[in-house]
């Protein structure tokens, strides 16, 4: 297919315009690359000179002391919890268990059993009034002794848990009392 001269000139003109546009675009892209490189260099220097010191200062002034005080408060709470456990819970539980074991040992004593047998066989009404045994001879006092042991153990455990979990004002550290080293401020 043959093109007319007019069409050939228009195509040649369009090719020239496209080449000029391509050159212009290449120059614009090169100039944009230079601007981006310069901007990134300025951004790096700004970040190095302005942002990093501020971030470091903010971390040193705010985050590090908060973490340090949180750790010291955690250590203090753990220490107090450990002391409460050792000083309050363990003695209360061991006391309750010791009382329960003592009651069981007393119940095993043959003299105590003999007295209980005499009371239940001779004076059923007196034993029921005192609360040692019921008038029916088929039930022994062991049930009441076990209930007493259970009540004592439950009371001991409840007391130990209450002592452990109660709120004490001396467990908490006031913000006013915490001083930073070198600040010259003494707690009141």
QUIHUZI-V902667 format. One record per run of one state. SS is the DSSP state (a for helix, b for strand, c for the rest). FROM is the first residue (numbers start at 1). TO is the last residue. Records with the same first field share a line. If there is no record, write none. Layout:
BEGIN
SS: FROM-TO + FROM-TO
END
This chain:
BEGIN
c: 1-4 + 109-109 + 123-123 + 131-141 + 166-168 + 172-174 + 178-188
a: 5-108 + 110-122 + 124-130 + 142-165 + 169-171 + 175-177
END
